[in-house]
């Protein structure tokens, strides 16, 4: 056996057993890390911004801040 990196695919190819559940688990974890985590971070940052805006004591200050944020939101 030649040198290999710590990739999951070469290790699964060497396996003599059924690896479909491992491949499904690997795909699920990859989807979670690359899709769900950034989405959660973005949602958390928007929630933090909104909570911070609501802590502004004056109503006019909140209105100005929301109007400024509205210009930058997609």
N, C-alpha and C positions, 0 to 999 in steps of 0.2 A: 504494500500500500504506500503510495507516494505521499508527499506532504499535502496537507489541505488546511484551509482556513477554518475557523470555527463557524462555518456556515451550517445551517440546518439541513439544506438539501443534500449535500454529499453524505452526511451522516445517515439521513433517512434512506438514501439509496443503498447503503451498506447493510441496512437492516433486513433481516429475513422474515420479520413479522409484518402484520398489516399496519400501515402508518397513516391511514386516512384520518383517524381522530387527531393525531399529532399535527397533520397538515391543516386540518380545520381549526385547531387551537391556535396554531401559528398565524393563520389568516385572521382570526378574530382578534388576537392581540395586536397584530399590525394595524388593523382597522381602528382599534381603540387608540393606539398611540398616535397614528398619523392623521386621523380625522376627528375623533371625539375630543381629544385633549386640547387642541387649538380652539375648537368651538367653545369648550367650557371656559377656557382662559379669556376668550373674547367676551363671552356673556358675563363672566365675573368682573371684568374691567368696566363694562357698561353699567352694571349694578353699582359698583363702587363710585363711578362718576355721578350717577343719579342720587345715591345716598349723600354724597358730598354736596351736591347742589341743594338738596332739601335741608341741609344743615345751615345754609345761608339764612341769616335772621330776617332780612327784609324781602318783601314780596317783589319789589322792583328789581332787586339784585338777582333773584331767582329767574324772573322773566328775561332779563338781559342775558343771563347765562344760558338759559334754555334756547333763546333765539340764536345765540352764538353757536351752541352745539348743533342746532338744527341745520345750520349752514354747512357743517362739516360731515353730517351723517349722510349715508348714501340714499 
